[in-house]
Amino acid sequence: MRDTGPGISKEEQERIFNRFAHAKSQRRASDGMGLGLALVKAIAEGHNGRVRLLSAEGQGSTFTIIIPIDQPYTDPEEPSR
């Protein structure tokens, strides 16, 4: 999923997948409890997958959910071991 919102700072990216976390720059009274991304991460990891976040302040955010189907996940951006 990609958006064109305000983006998420590097500091907030480190905690945004924690339960009850909100990006400080995006907090509104109508926002939820801050469980959505924590649940997405837990579900992805429960299926041997992961969630990737690419974001920069002022440039929006891209969330990618990767769930392997028939083989273990390997990140194409990580060096081989």
Backbone as CSV, one residue per row, in Angstrom:
resi,resn,N_x,N_y,N_z,CA_x,CA_y,CA_z,C_x,C_y,C_z
1,MET,0.833,-1.153,0.000,0.000,0.000,0.000,0.890,1.232,0.000
2,ARG,0.545,2.210,-0.807,1.329,3.440,-0.896,0.420,4.626,-0.636
3,ASP,0.936,5.613,0.094,0.162,6.835,0.291,1.040,8.052,0.010
4,THR,0.407,9.194,-0.077,1.131,10.433,-0.346,1.024,11.378,0.842
5,GLY,0.848,10.815,2.031,0.710,11.604,3.251,2.013,12.240,3.679
6,PRO,2.077,12.658,4.936,3.247,13.389,5.434,4.487,12.532,5.649
7,GLY,4.377,11.229,5.515,5.523,10.352,5.747,5.740,10.100,7.229
8,ILE,6.662,9.191,7.526,6.944,8.791,8.906,8.437,8.965,9.135
9,SER,8.790,9.697,10.175,10.199,9.949,10.464,10.922,8.645,10.807
10,LYS,12.242,8.652,10.680,13.052,7.461,10.998,12.828,7.018,12.448
11,GLU,12.743,7.979,13.364,12.534,7.649,14.766,11.199,6.937,14.971
12,GLU,10.160,7.436,14.318,8.838,6.833,14.462,8.753,5.487,13.747
13,GLN,9.510,5.297,12.681,9.504,4.017,11.966,9.965,2.884,12.864
14,GLU,10.825,3.168,13.829,11.341,2.135,14.719,10.281,1.647,15.705
15,ARG,9.237,2.439,15.951,8.235,2.050,16.933,6.825,1.916,16.361
16,ILE,6.619,2.250,15.104,5.267,2.327,14.534,4.552,0.970,14.522
17,PHE,5.287,-0.141,14.562,4.663,-1.461,14.568,4.387,-1.975,15.983
18,ASN,4.705,-1.170,16.996,4.397,-1.541,18.382,2.918,-1.322,18.657
19,ARG,2.351,-2.130,19.563,0.951,-1.940,19.946,0.756,-0.554,20.538
20,PHE,-0.349,0.050,20.195,-0.779,1.362,20.683,0.086,2.525,20.211
21,ALA,0.931,2.297,19.213,1.791,3.366,18.693,1.049,4.179,17.635
22,HIS,1.332,5.443,17.615,0.820,6.358,16.595,1.985,7.226,16.147
23,ALA,1.986,7.585,14.877,2.959,8.562,14.414,2.541,9.911,14.979
24,LYS,3.417,10.547,15.696,3.076,11.805,16.373,2.568,12.856,15.400
25,SER,3.141,12.902,14.227,2.751,13.917,13.249,1.374,13.648,12.652
26,GLN,0.840,12.438,12.862,-0.417,12.070,12.217,-1.534,11.799,13.211
27,ARG,-1.325,12.023,14.484,-2.328,11.696,15.515,-3.507,12.656,15.443
28,ARG,-4.714,12.093,15.356,-5.952,12.872,15.355,-6.897,12.246,16.356
29,ALA,-7.852,13.012,16.825,-8.818,12.509,17.803,-9.613,11.332,17.267
30,SER,-9.798,11.251,15.958,-10.600,10.183,15.366,-9.800,8.918,15.057
31,ASP,-8.498,8.935,15.329,-7.671,7.757,15.049,-8.044,6.592,15.951
32,GLY,-7.644,5.405,15.533,-7.937,4.200,16.301,-7.003,4.034,17.479
33,MET,-6.901,2.802,17.934,-6.126,2.485,19.132,-4.639,2.264,18.850
34,GLY,-4.243,2.213,17.594,-2.844,1.971,17.287,-2.495,0.498,17.283
35,LEU,-3.457,-0.341,16.926,-3.218,-1.785,16.893,-3.075,-2.340,15.478
36,GLY,-3.509,-1.607,14.488,-3.549,-2.116,13.117,-2.226,-2.624,12.595
37,LEU,-1.187,-1.807,12.656,0.108,-2.239,12.127,0.723,-3.344,12.968
38,ALA,0.493,-3.332,14.277,0.992,-4.410,15.135,0.343,-5.732,14.742
39,LEU,-0.956,-5.703,14.441,-1.654,-6.920,14.010,-1.172,-7.384,12.642
40,VAL,-0.999,-6.457,11.717,-0.498,-6.811,10.382,0.857,-7.489,10.492
41,LYS,1.749,-6.904,11.304,3.080,-7.490,11.486,2.991,-8.885,12.095
42,ALA,2.156,-9.052,13.124,2.011,-10.355,13.783,1.472,-11.412,12.821
43,ILE,0.509,-11.043,12.015,-0.058,-11.993,11.045,0.982,-12.365,10.002
44,ALA,1.687,-11.379,9.464,2.722,-11.663,8.458,3.800,-12.577,9.041
45,GLU,4.270,-12.261,10.239,5.313,-13.076,10.855,4.803,-14.469,11.206
46,GLY,3.522,-14.583,11.527,2.930,-15.886,11.796,2.898,-16.789,10.573
47,HIS,3.037,-16.188,9.400,3.069,-16.939,8.140,4.473,-16.937,7.543
48,ASN,5.474,-16.731,8.395,6.877,-16.715,7.964,7.186,-15.544,7.038
49,GLY,6.449,-14.468,7.154,6.643,-13.307,6.302,7.121,-12.105,7.080
50,ARG,6.987,-10.959,6.459,7.396,-9.713,7.087,6.678,-8.545,6.460
51,VAL,6.769,-7.409,7.111,6.214,-6.165,6.603,7.372,-5.196,6.435
52,ARG,7.436,-4.572,5.288,8.487,-3.597,5.021,7.852,-2.213,4.920
53,LEU,8.497,-1.226,5.510,8.042,0.153,5.457,9.132,0.999,4.831
54,LEU,8.784,1.711,3.786,9.672,2.702,3.186,8.965,4.036,3.311
55,SER,9.597,4.991,3.981,8.952,6.274,4.194,9.991,7.336,4.478
56,ALA,9.653,8.559,4.133,10.463,9.725,4.458,9.515,10.879,4.703
57,GLU,9.862,11.709,5.663,8.992,12.830,5.979,8.767,13.687,4.732
58,GLY,7.509,14.013,4.503,7.135,14.839,3.365,7.008,14.091,2.056
59,GLN,7.234,12.768,2.063,7.224,12.002,0.812,6.263,10.823,0.822
60,GLY,5.462,10.659,1.849,4.530,9.540,1.906,5.183,8.267,2.406
61,SER,4.426,7.177,2.358,4.886,5.893,2.888,4.452,4.758,1.976
62,THR,5.255,3.704,1.953,4.902,2.481,1.243,5.049,1.315,2.209
63,PHE,3.966,0.570,2.394,3.968,-0.639,3.218,3.877,-1.830,2.285
64,THR,4.766,-2.795,2.453,4.762,-4.006,1.647,4.675,-5.209,2.579
65,ILE,3.720,-6.074,2.312,3.563,-7.304,3.092,4.050,-8.448,2.226
66,ILE,4.988,-9.216,2.743,5.578,-10.317,1.995,5.311,-11.600,2.763
67,ILE,4.590,-12.516,2.132,4.304,-13.815,2.736,4.714,-14.893,1.734
68,PRO,5.706,-15.703,2.085,6.145,-16.747,1.161,5.064,-17.813,0.993
69,ILE,4.981,-18.343,-0.199,3.959,-19.337,-0.484,4.507,-20.750,-0.349
70,ASP,5.592,-21.060,-1.034,6.072,-22.434,-1.010,7.557,-22.552,-0.694
71,GLN,8.183,-21.454,-0.329,9.586,-21.504,0.022,9.897,-20.410,1.035
72,PRO,10.967,-20.564,1.790,11.320,-19.545,2.782,11.573,-18.197,2.121
73,TYR,11.226,-17.137,2.819,11.414,-15.790,2.309,12.889,-15.407,2.315
74,THR,13.348,-14.810,1.238,14.658,-14.195,1.187,14.484,-12.788,0.673
75,ASP,15.089,-11.836,1.351,14.967,-10.434,0.994,15.951,-10.144,-0.129
76,PRO,15.475,-9.672,-1.283,16.376,-9.413,-2.401,17.350,-8.270,-2.114
77,GLU,17.071,-7.457,-1.096,17.948,-6.345,-0.758,18.973,-6.706,0.304
78,GLU,18.838,-7.899,0.917,19.812,-8.334,1.917,20.869,-9.203,1.242
79,PRO,22.137,-9.026,1.641,23.175,-9.863,1.047,22.998,-11.329,1.403
80,SER,23.435,-12.195,0.517,23.356,-13.648,0.766,24.255,-14.014,1.923
81,ARG,23.826,-15.049,2.643,24.638,-15.517,3.787,25.454,-16.698,3.416
